[in-house]
Amino acid sequence: MPLLATKYFGAVSFDPADAYRFPQGLPAFELEKSFVLLDVASKRPLVFLQSAGSPDLCFLALPISVIDPEYELSISFEDLSLLELDTNRQPIIGTEVLVLALIAIQEGRAPQANLMAPLVINPQNRIGLQAIRSDSRYSFEHPVTSRSKQEELC
Amino acid sequence: MLVLRRRAGESLLIGSDVEIQFLEVSSQAVKIGIQAPKTVTILRKELFLTKLQNQAAAQGVNLTKLMDSIEEFN
């Protein structure tokens, strides 16, 4: 199997058929159209979205249900079409689509998850995109803290 | 923040070379037209915020420290 140069794990073997295609790239990274999801057992529930073309580009993400089990999608008609999903309804998280929140880490702050613009991947055709919501229901900088810490704060 | 009330068909000016026209108003959405010089960047705010947050998310992290802070999700 070919090797993929990764940001955090050196060279790993991968099957190019496992890559996900992001036809539009990601906002600010429009030229990055192919990513591989690295699921590293010791780092769960984190997943690593490694660019197939740029070894230095690797996003950290969490399954959205880890952050908010009640999360409700609001994917636009255009984005549903691009994903080749039924445009008349929202897909079911976990079974029909894989939904991830990108994590941003800034020194001295809790990691932040972008719940306003989740990554949505259709596992059937391996097409993904960042589905930016146009409502203001969820934050783009939702603090990610452990549940026990949240309880301490309550 | 300046708050103005405008009707469909009306417009307003920002500075001397940006014009915002209110084309259609419904209970759910407003359709606007913007005339501005090519040098003025116009972005949906949520796209702008996502770009910034993606750039922050692309920064390298210390994985050990990160895992310490979120390990209790496991």
Interface residues (C-beta under 8 A of the other chain):
Chain A: K7 Y8 L26 P27 A28 F29 K43 R44 P45 L46 L57 F59 L60 L62 V66 L102 I103 A104 I105 Q106 A110 P111 Q112 N114 M116 A117 Q130 I132 R133 S134 F140 E141 V144 T145 S146 R147 S148 K149
Chain B: R44 E46 L47 L49 T50 K51 L52 Q53 N54 Q55 A56 A57 A58 Q59 G60 V61 L63 L66 M67 S69 I70 E71 E72 F73 N74
